[in-house]
Amino acid sequence: MNFLLKYTRLSKSDQSIIDRFKPIGIEAGRPYDFVQTHPEFKAALLAGIKDGAAVVDSLGNHIGKKVNGWNLAPLAKEYFGTDYNLRTGYAKKAIYANTPSEAYYPSAAEDKDGLPLDGNNNYTITFPAGGLPPAKYFWSITMYDNSHQLLVPNEIKRYSIGDRTKGIQRNTNGSLTFYISSKKPSAGAANWLPAPPAGFNLMMRIYGPKEQVLNGDWVPPAIVKVR
Protein backbone atom coordinates (compact mmCIF):
# COMPACT_ATOMS: atom_id res chain seq x y z
CA MET A 1 0.00 0.00 0.00
CA ASN A 2 2.74 2.45 0.96
CA PHE A 3 4.66 1.60 -2.21
CA LEU A 4 1.64 1.98 -4.52
CA LEU A 5 0.45 5.24 -2.98
CA LYS A 6 3.58 6.94 -4.32
CA TYR A 7 2.23 6.47 -7.84
CA THR A 8 -1.39 7.46 -7.18
CA ARG A 9 -2.98 10.90 -7.24
CA LEU A 10 -5.85 10.81 -4.76
CA SER A 11 -8.94 12.99 -4.62
CA LYS A 12 -9.45 15.05 -1.47
CA SER A 13 -12.06 12.63 -0.17
CA ASP A 14 -9.82 9.63 -0.82
CA GLN A 15 -6.82 11.34 0.76
CA SER A 16 -8.81 12.12 3.90
CA ILE A 17 -9.55 8.40 4.28
CA ILE A 18 -5.93 7.37 3.72
CA ASP A 19 -4.81 9.94 6.29
CA ARG A 20 -6.85 8.11 8.94
CA PHE A 21 -4.50 5.13 8.60
CA LYS A 22 -1.29 7.01 9.38
CA PRO A 23 -1.35 5.89 13.05
CA ILE A 24 -0.90 2.27 11.89
CA GLY A 25 1.91 3.08 9.44
CA ILE A 26 0.04 3.61 6.16
CA GLU A 27 1.61 6.54 4.32
CA ALA A 28 2.89 7.06 0.78
CA GLY A 29 6.56 6.15 0.41
CA ARG A 30 7.05 5.19 4.05
CA PRO A 31 8.65 1.83 4.87
CA TYR A 32 6.04 -0.34 6.55
CA ASP A 33 7.46 -1.34 9.92
CA PHE A 34 4.47 -0.83 12.22
CA VAL A 35 4.10 -4.49 13.16
CA GLN A 36 7.81 -4.63 14.01
CA THR A 37 7.72 -1.55 16.21
CA HIS A 38 4.28 -2.34 17.70
CA PRO A 39 4.10 -6.16 17.93
CA GLU A 40 1.27 -5.94 20.47
CA PHE A 41 -1.05 -4.88 17.61
CA LYS A 42 -0.01 -7.56 15.12
CA ALA A 43 -2.80 -10.03 16.04
CA ALA A 44 -5.43 -7.29 15.82
CA LEU A 45 -4.18 -6.15 12.40
CA LEU A 46 -4.20 -9.70 11.02
CA ALA A 47 -7.73 -10.22 12.35
CA GLY A 48 -8.78 -6.95 10.74
CA ILE A 49 -7.34 -8.01 7.39
CA LYS A 50 -9.24 -11.30 7.57
CA ASP A 51 -12.51 -9.59 8.49
CA GLY A 52 -11.96 -6.95 5.82
CA ALA A 53 -11.42 -9.59 3.13
CA ALA A 54 -14.77 -11.17 4.05
CA VAL A 55 -16.48 -7.78 3.73
CA VAL A 56 -14.88 -7.24 0.31
CA ASP A 57 -16.05 -10.67 -0.87
CA SER A 58 -19.59 -9.85 0.24
CA LEU A 59 -19.55 -6.46 -1.51
CA GLY A 60 -18.40 -8.13 -4.74
CA ASN A 61 -21.30 -10.57 -4.57
CA HIS A 62 -23.96 -7.99 -3.68
CA ILE A 63 -23.65 -5.14 -6.15
CA GLY A 64 -26.90 -3.22 -6.46
CA LYS A 65 -30.22 -5.07 -6.38
CA LYS A 66 -30.65 -8.78 -7.01
CA VAL A 67 -33.03 -10.08 -9.70
CA ASN A 68 -33.24 -13.75 -10.78
CA GLY A 69 -29.92 -14.40 -9.05
CA TRP A 70 -28.19 -11.53 -10.87
CA ASN A 71 -26.70 -8.49 -9.16
CA LEU A 72 -27.78 -5.40 -11.08
CA ALA A 73 -25.65 -2.35 -10.38
CA PRO A 74 -27.34 1.05 -9.90
CA LEU A 75 -28.09 2.87 -13.14
CA ALA A 76 -29.00 6.47 -12.31
CA LYS A 77 -25.93 7.51 -10.30
CA GLU A 78 -22.42 8.88 -10.60
CA TYR A 79 -19.75 6.28 -11.41
CA PHE A 80 -17.97 5.77 -9.17
CA GLY A 81 -17.61 8.87 -7.04
CA THR A 82 -17.46 8.36 -3.29
CA ASP A 83 -19.63 5.25 -3.24
CA TYR A 84 -16.84 3.16 -1.74
CA ASN A 85 -18.95 0.03 -1.38
CA LEU A 86 -19.76 0.06 -5.11
CA ARG A 87 -16.14 0.83 -6.00
CA THR A 88 -14.88 -1.99 -3.80
CA GLY A 89 -17.42 -4.48 -5.13
CA TYR A 90 -16.43 -3.75 -8.71
CA ALA A 91 -12.72 -3.84 -7.87
CA LYS A 92 -13.22 -7.32 -6.43
CA LYS A 93 -15.10 -8.59 -9.48
CA ALA A 94 -13.35 -6.87 -12.37
CA ILE A 95 -10.07 -5.16 -13.19
CA TYR A 96 -11.81 -2.35 -15.05
CA ALA A 97 -15.43 -1.29 -15.49
CA ASN A 98 -17.11 1.20 -17.80
CA THR A 99 -20.05 3.41 -16.94
CA PRO A 100 -23.49 1.87 -17.62
CA SER A 101 -24.00 3.89 -20.81
CA GLU A 102 -20.88 2.22 -22.27
CA ALA A 103 -21.29 -1.29 -20.87
CA TYR A 104 -23.46 -2.92 -18.24
CA TYR A 105 -22.30 -5.85 -16.14
CA PRO A 106 -24.91 -8.04 -14.41
CA SER A 107 -23.06 -10.53 -12.20
CA ALA A 108 -24.18 -13.63 -10.33
CA ALA A 109 -22.81 -15.83 -7.57
CA GLU A 110 -26.18 -17.35 -6.63
CA ASP A 111 -29.09 -19.01 -8.42
CA LYS A 112 -32.62 -17.62 -8.42
CA ASP A 113 -33.29 -19.30 -5.06
CA GLY A 114 -30.34 -17.54 -3.44
CA LEU A 115 -28.12 -20.63 -3.26
CA PRO A 116 -24.41 -20.34 -4.20
CA LEU A 117 -23.52 -21.42 -7.72
CA ASP A 118 -21.59 -24.70 -7.65
CA GLY A 119 -20.23 -26.78 -10.51
CA ASN A 120 -21.40 -29.94 -8.78
CA ASN A 121 -24.89 -28.83 -9.83
CA ASN A 122 -26.36 -28.23 -13.28
CA TYR A 123 -27.99 -24.95 -14.26
CA THR A 124 -29.82 -23.40 -17.18
CA ILE A 125 -30.38 -19.83 -18.34
CA THR A 126 -33.17 -19.43 -20.90
CA PHE A 127 -33.72 -16.23 -22.86
CA PRO A 128 -37.27 -16.06 -24.23
CA ALA A 129 -37.81 -15.43 -27.93
CA GLY A 130 -37.08 -11.76 -28.54
CA GLY A 131 -35.57 -11.42 -25.06
CA LEU A 132 -31.81 -11.53 -25.68
CA PRO A 133 -29.73 -8.84 -23.98
CA PRO A 134 -30.44 -5.55 -25.81
CA ALA A 135 -26.96 -4.57 -26.99
CA LYS A 136 -25.87 -2.17 -29.73
CA TYR A 137 -22.55 -3.98 -30.09
CA PHE A 138 -22.33 -7.41 -28.42
CA TRP A 139 -23.05 -9.34 -25.23
CA SER A 140 -21.58 -12.34 -23.46
CA ILE A 141 -21.61 -14.37 -20.24
CA THR A 142 -18.19 -15.30 -18.81
CA MET A 143 -17.40 -18.04 -16.29
CA TYR A 144 -15.08 -17.40 -13.31
CA ASP A 145 -13.76 -19.75 -10.65
CA ASN A 146 -14.44 -18.47 -7.12
CA SER A 147 -11.06 -19.63 -5.83
CA HIS A 148 -9.05 -17.12 -7.90
CA GLN A 149 -11.56 -15.17 -10.03
CA LEU A 150 -9.89 -16.39 -13.24
CA LEU A 151 -11.19 -18.20 -16.30
CA VAL A 152 -11.97 -21.91 -16.07
CA PRO A 153 -9.92 -24.40 -18.16
CA ASN A 154 -12.20 -26.87 -19.97
CA GLU A 155 -12.23 -29.48 -22.71
CA ILE A 156 -13.87 -27.30 -25.37
CA LYS A 157 -11.78 -24.20 -24.53
CA ARG A 158 -14.88 -22.06 -24.06
CA TYR A 159 -14.64 -19.36 -21.41
CA SER A 160 -17.67 -17.28 -22.33
CA ILE A 161 -20.81 -17.66 -24.39
CA GLY A 162 -22.92 -15.07 -26.17
CA ASP A 163 -23.99 -13.56 -29.46
CA ARG A 164 -20.55 -14.14 -31.05
CA THR A 165 -20.42 -17.85 -30.12
CA LYS A 166 -20.55 -19.99 -33.24
CA GLY A 167 -22.98 -22.88 -33.48
CA ILE A 168 -25.35 -22.06 -30.61
CA GLN A 169 -28.78 -23.57 -31.15
CA ARG A 170 -32.17 -22.03 -30.40
CA ASN A 171 -35.15 -23.96 -29.11
CA THR A 172 -38.04 -24.65 -31.48
CA ASN A 173 -40.05 -21.77 -29.99
CA GLY A 174 -37.24 -19.29 -30.67
CA SER A 175 -35.95 -19.14 -27.11
CA LEU A 176 -32.29 -19.74 -26.27
CA THR A 177 -31.10 -21.98 -23.42
CA PHE A 178 -27.55 -22.10 -22.10
CA TYR A 179 -26.40 -25.07 -20.02
CA ILE A 180 -23.97 -24.44 -17.17
CA SER A 181 -22.22 -27.42 -15.57
CA SER A 182 -18.81 -28.99 -15.01
CA LYS A 183 -19.72 -31.99 -17.19
CA LYS A 184 -20.92 -31.87 -20.77
CA PRO A 185 -24.76 -31.79 -20.78
CA SER A 186 -26.83 -34.46 -22.48
CA ALA A 187 -28.00 -31.80 -24.93
CA GLY A 188 -24.43 -31.55 -26.26
CA ALA A 189 -21.77 -28.85 -26.18
CA ALA A 190 -23.31 -26.31 -28.57
CA ASN A 191 -24.93 -24.24 -25.80
CA TRP A 192 -22.66 -25.33 -22.95
CA LEU A 193 -20.72 -22.95 -20.73
CA PRO A 194 -18.30 -25.18 -18.77
CA ALA A 195 -18.01 -24.62 -15.01
CA PRO A 196 -15.38 -25.76 -12.49
CA PRO A 197 -16.29 -28.66 -10.17
CA ALA A 198 -16.69 -26.18 -7.31
CA GLY A 199 -17.95 -22.66 -6.64
CA PHE A 200 -18.15 -20.22 -9.54
CA ASN A 201 -19.64 -16.89 -10.56
CA LEU A 202 -20.83 -15.39 -13.82
CA MET A 203 -20.35 -11.97 -15.39
CA MET A 204 -22.64 -10.79 -18.18
CA ARG A 205 -21.30 -8.01 -20.36
CA ILE A 206 -23.66 -5.89 -22.44
CA TYR A 207 -21.64 -3.51 -24.62
CA GLY A 208 -23.64 -0.55 -25.84
CA PRO A 209 -26.70 -1.35 -23.70
CA LYS A 210 -29.93 -0.15 -25.25
CA GLU A 211 -32.55 1.94 -23.48
CA GLN A 212 -34.40 -1.14 -22.18
CA VAL A 213 -31.32 -1.96 -20.09
CA LEU A 214 -30.58 1.58 -18.95
CA ASN A 215 -34.16 2.26 -17.81
CA GLY A 216 -34.42 -1.09 -16.03
CA ASP A 217 -37.13 -2.61 -18.28
CA TRP A 218 -34.89 -5.53 -19.30
CA VAL A 219 -33.38 -7.84 -16.69
CA PRO A 220 -31.45 -11.11 -17.17
CA PRO A 221 -33.46 -14.34 -17.00
CA ALA A 222 -33.22 -16.64 -13.98
CA ILE A 223 -30.31 -18.93 -13.25
CA VAL A 224 -32.17 -22.16 -12.60
CA LYS A 225 -30.75 -25.21 -10.85
CA VAL A 226 -31.76 -28.37 -12.70
CA ARG A 227 -33.49 -30.71 -10.24
Helices and strands as residue ranges (DSSP letters): H 2-5, H 12-19, G 22-24, H 34-37, G 39-41, H 42-61, E 65-67, E 70-72, H 84-93, E 103-104, E 107-108, E 123-127, E 135-145, E 160-162, E 176-181, E 192-194, E 200-209, H 211-214, E 223-225
